[in-house]
């Protein structure tokens, strides 16, 4: 059983395959084992992302765990995962439209039992190793970028590099941007940063409970990450570049899933039977 439905994985693979650079066979005798098809590697990386299983458990007679890691690193070096995420965002913006006037940022801490470059003592898990994701979304909850750091990092210093992810849209940003933040960002330093960037802000006040406002969508997107992709819920990767690649792949899945849903809802609305008076 595939980890994702064909309506999601097939368009992702079509675009992903177009980004893979051609491979040149440099073996002098051309008598080595044939190269494993890229589609098999892609499907197994999707399984690793969704199911959270180790490479050894996903490997079988068609592909070994070593080949999975090697091909994954080749694609990360080529920047394919970031390009795929960017293309999905551009298609969504062209068809549905991104709400870049209302942005939300929030941090999410997950366990990191293997440690690594993005691991730190978690303040919410008795000091165990954890990883923090500082997530940027638009007004509808579409992930626009993410910054990975140790769980012991505060949300406030991660705000600038997270908002800098908007640079991927170039000059297509609206004139007025409002950033919605929780009480963890309630400080003069945060307001000075937003003023420097030319952004308005809506920040929850410390000590005042239940101030969801328009910021609840970022909580939902964090839930999409953790509940839909076990690899992100329990971070077992030790290198930041690999973690960022899986986050980009997860964001691409989320964008395509939302795009399919929007198109399907529009189709059902336009083809609904007319009611008689």
C-alpha positions as CSV (number, residue, x, y, z in Angstrom):
1,X,0.0,0.0,0.0
2,X,1.5,3.4,-1.0
3,X,2.3,5.9,1.7
4,X,0.3,8.6,-0.3
5,X,-2.6,8.4,-2.7
6,X,-1.8,8.5,-6.4
7,X,-3.5,11.9,-6.8
8,X,-0.7,13.3,-4.6
9,X,2.4,11.3,-5.3
10,X,2.0,11.1,-9.1
11,X,2.1,14.9,-9.8
12,X,4.9,15.2,-7.3
13,X,6.9,12.6,-9.0
14,X,6.4,14.1,-12.5
15,X,7.8,17.4,-11.3
16,X,10.5,15.8,-9.2
17,X,11.7,13.6,-12.1
18,X,12.0,16.7,-14.3
19,X,14.4,18.2,-11.8
20,X,16.8,15.2,-11.5
21,X,20.0,16.0,-13.5
22,X,21.1,13.4,-16.1
23,X,23.5,10.8,-14.8
24,X,26.6,10.0,-16.9
25,X,27.9,6.5,-16.8
26,X,31.7,6.7,-16.1
27,X,32.4,3.0,-15.6
28,X,35.2,2.0,-18.1
29,X,33.8,-1.4,-18.8
30,X,30.1,-0.7,-18.4
31,X,29.7,-4.1,-16.6
32,X,28.5,-2.8,-13.2
33,X,25.1,-3.4,-11.7
34,X,22.3,-1.4,-13.4
35,X,21.3,1.8,-11.7
36,X,18.1,1.5,-9.6
37,X,15.3,3.6,-11.1
38,X,14.8,6.9,-9.4
39,X,11.0,6.3,-9.0
40,X,11.8,3.4,-6.6
41,X,14.1,5.6,-4.5
42,X,11.5,8.4,-4.5
43,X,8.7,6.2,-3.4
44,X,10.8,4.8,-0.6
45,X,11.8,8.3,0.6
46,X,8.1,9.1,0.7
47,X,7.6,6.0,2.9
48,X,10.4,7.1,5.2
49,X,8.9,10.5,5.5
50,X,5.3,9.4,6.1
51,X,5.9,6.3,8.1
52,X,9.0,7.4,10.0
53,X,10.6,4.0,9.5
54,X,14.4,3.6,9.3
55,X,16.1,3.1,6.0
56,X,17.0,-0.5,6.9
57,X,13.3,-1.4,7.4
58,X,12.2,0.3,4.2
59,X,15.0,-1.4,2.2
60,X,14.2,-4.6,0.3
61,X,15.3,-6.6,-2.7
62,X,14.7,-3.6,-5.0
63,X,16.8,-1.1,-3.1
64,X,19.3,-1.2,-0.2
65,X,19.5,1.3,2.7
66,X,22.9,2.5,1.5
67,X,21.5,3.3,-2.0
68,X,18.6,5.2,-0.4
69,X,21.0,7.4,1.6
70,X,23.4,7.9,-1.3
71,X,20.7,8.9,-3.8
72,X,19.1,11.1,-1.1
73,X,22.3,13.0,-0.6
74,X,22.8,13.4,-4.3
75,X,19.4,15.0,-4.7
76,X,20.0,17.2,-1.7
77,X,23.3,18.5,-3.2
78,X,21.5,19.2,-6.4
79,X,18.8,21.2,-4.5
80,X,15.9,19.2,-5.9
81,X,13.8,19.2,-2.7
82,X,14.0,23.0,-2.4
83,X,13.2,23.4,-6.0
84,X,10.2,21.1,-5.7
85,X,8.8,23.0,-2.8
86,X,9.3,26.3,-4.6
87,X,7.5,25.1,-7.8
88,X,4.6,23.8,-5.7
89,X,4.2,27.1,-4.0
90,X,4.3,29.0,-7.3
91,X,1.7,26.7,-8.8
92,X,-0.5,27.2,-5.7
93,X,-0.1,31.0,-5.9
94,X,-1.0,30.9,-9.6
95,X,-4.1,28.8,-9.3
96,X,-5.5,29.6,-5.8
97,X,-3.4,32.5,-4.5
98,X,-1.2,32.8,-1.4
99,X,-2.4,35.1,1.4
100,X,0.9,36.9,2.0
101,X,-0.7,39.8,3.7
102,X,-1.4,37.8,6.8
103,X,1.6,35.7,8.0
104,X,2.0,33.6,11.2
105,X,5.2,32.2,12.8
106,X,5.5,29.7,15.6
107,X,7.9,27.2,16.9
108,X,7.3,23.5,17.4
109,X,9.5,21.2,19.5
110,X,9.8,17.5,18.6
111,X,12.0,14.8,20.0
112,X,15.5,14.1,18.5
113,X,16.6,10.8,20.2
114,X,19.7,10.5,17.9
115,X,21.0,14.0,18.6
116,X,22.8,15.7,15.8
117,X,23.4,19.2,14.5
118,X,19.9,20.5,15.2
119,X,19.5,18.9,18.7
120,X,19.4,20.6,22.1
121,X,18.0,20.1,25.6
122,X,14.3,20.3,25.3
123,X,12.7,22.5,28.0
124,X,9.4,20.7,27.7
125,X,10.7,17.1,27.8
126,X,12.9,16.9,30.9
127,X,16.0,18.1,29.1
128,X,16.0,15.3,26.6
129,X,17.3,15.9,23.1
130,X,14.9,17.8,20.9
131,X,14.7,19.8,17.7
132,X,12.7,23.0,17.1
133,X,11.1,24.0,13.8
134,X,10.3,27.7,13.4
135,X,7.5,27.7,10.8
136,X,6.3,30.5,8.5
137,X,2.8,30.2,6.9
138,X,0.4,32.3,5.0
139,X,-3.1,33.3,6.0
140,X,-4.5,29.9,4.9
141,X,-1.9,27.8,6.6
142,X,0.3,27.0,3.6
143,X,3.9,26.5,4.7
144,X,6.2,29.1,3.2
145,X,9.5,28.2,5.0
146,X,11.0,26.7,8.0
147,X,14.1,27.2,10.1
148,X,15.6,24.2,12.1
149,X,17.4,24.7,15.4
150,X,18.0,23.0,18.7
151,X,15.1,22.7,21.1
152,X,16.9,25.0,23.6
153,X,16.7,27.9,21.2
154,X,14.1,30.6,22.0
155,X,11.6,31.5,19.4
156,X,12.4,35.2,19.3
157,X,16.0,34.9,17.8
158,X,14.6,32.6,15.1
159,X,12.1,35.1,13.9
160,X,14.4,37.0,11.6
161,X,15.8,34.0,9.6
162,X,12.2,32.6,9.5
163,X,10.8,35.8,7.9
164,X,13.7,35.9,5.5
165,X,12.3,32.9,3.9
166,X,9.9,35.3,2.1
167,X,12.8,36.2,-0.1
168,X,11.9,33.2,-2.2
169,X,9.0,35.3,-3.7
170,X,11.3,38.1,-4.8
171,X,9.5,41.4,-5.5
172,X,6.0,39.8,-5.5
173,X,5.3,40.6,-1.9
174,X,2.3,42.9,-0.9
175,X,2.9,46.4,0.3
176,X,1.4,45.7,3.8
177,X,2.2,42.5,5.7
178,X,0.8,41.7,9.1
179,X,2.6,39.1,11.2
180,X,0.6,37.2,13.8
181,X,2.6,35.9,16.8
182,X,2.0,34.3,20.1
183,X,3.0,35.5,23.6
184,X,6.5,34.0,23.3
185,X,7.4,36.9,20.9
186,X,5.9,39.6,23.1
187,X,9.0,41.8,23.5
188,X,10.4,45.2,22.3
189,X,13.1,43.3,20.3
190,X,10.4,41.6,18.2
191,X,8.6,44.9,17.6
192,X,11.8,46.6,16.6
193,X,12.5,43.8,14.1
194,X,9.1,44.0,12.5
195,X,9.3,47.7,12.3
196,X,12.7,47.3,10.6
197,X,11.2,44.9,8.1
198,X,8.2,47.2,7.5
199,X,5.6,44.8,8.8
200,X,2.6,45.3,11.0
201,X,2.0,42.9,13.9
202,X,-0.6,41.2,16.1
203,X,1.2,39.8,19.1
204,X,-0.6,38.0,22.0
205,X,0.1,39.6,25.4
206,X,1.9,37.6,28.1
207,X,-0.2,36.6,31.0
208,X,-3.5,36.8,29.1
209,X,-4.9,33.4,28.2
210,X,-6.8,32.3,25.1
211,X,-5.7,34.7,22.4
212,X,-5.9,32.5,19.3
213,X,-7.0,35.2,16.8
214,X,-5.8,34.6,13.2
215,X,-2.7,32.7,14.5
216,X,-4.5,29.3,14.9
217,X,-3.7,28.2,11.4
218,X,0.0,27.8,12.2
219,X,-0.9,25.4,15.0
220,X,-2.9,23.4,12.4
221,X,0.0,23.3,10.0
222,X,2.3,22.1,12.8
223,X,-0.2,19.4,13.4
224,X,-0.1,18.5,9.7
225,X,3.6,18.1,10.0
226,X,3.6,16.0,13.1
227,X,0.5,13.8,12.5
228,X,1.0,13.3,8.7
229,X,4.8,12.8,8.7
230,X,6.3,10.6,11.4
231,X,9.8,11.5,10.3
232,X,9.1,15.1,11.4
233,X,7.4,14.1,14.6
234,X,10.4,12.1,15.8
235,X,13.5,13.6,14.2
236,X,16.0,10.8,13.8
237,X,18.3,12.6,11.3
238,X,21.5,14.1,12.6
239,X,22.3,16.6,9.8
240,X,20.4,19.8,9.2
241,X,20.5,19.6,5.4
242,X,18.7,16.2,5.5
243,X,16.1,17.5,8.0
244,X,15.5,20.5,5.8
245,X,15.1,18.3,2.7
246,X,12.4,16.2,4.4
247,X,10.6,19.3,5.6
248,X,10.7,20.7,2.0
249,X,9.3,17.4,0.7
250,X,6.6,17.4,3.4
251,X,5.7,21.0,2.5
252,X,5.4,20.1,-1.1
253,X,3.0,17.2,-0.2
254,X,0.9,19.6,1.9
255,X,0.7,22.2,-0.9
256,X,-0.3,19.7,-3.5
257,X,-2.9,18.1,-1.2
258,X,-4.4,21.5,-0.5
259,X,-4.3,22.4,-4.2
260,X,-6.1,19.2,-5.1
261,X,-8.7,19.8,-2.4
262,X,-9.3,23.4,-3.6
263,X,-9.7,22.3,-7.2
264,X,-12.1,19.5,-6.2
265,X,-14.2,21.7,-4.0
266,X,-14.5,24.3,-6.8
267,X,-15.4,21.6,-9.3
268,X,-18.2,20.2,-7.0
269,X,-19.5,23.8,-6.4
270,X,-19.6,24.6,-10.1
271,X,-21.2,21.2,-11.1
272,X,-23.8,21.1,-8.3
273,X,-27.3,20.6,-9.5
274,X,-29.4,23.7,-9.6
275,X,-32.3,23.9,-7.2
276,X,-35.8,24.3,-8.5
277,X,-37.8,27.3,-7.2
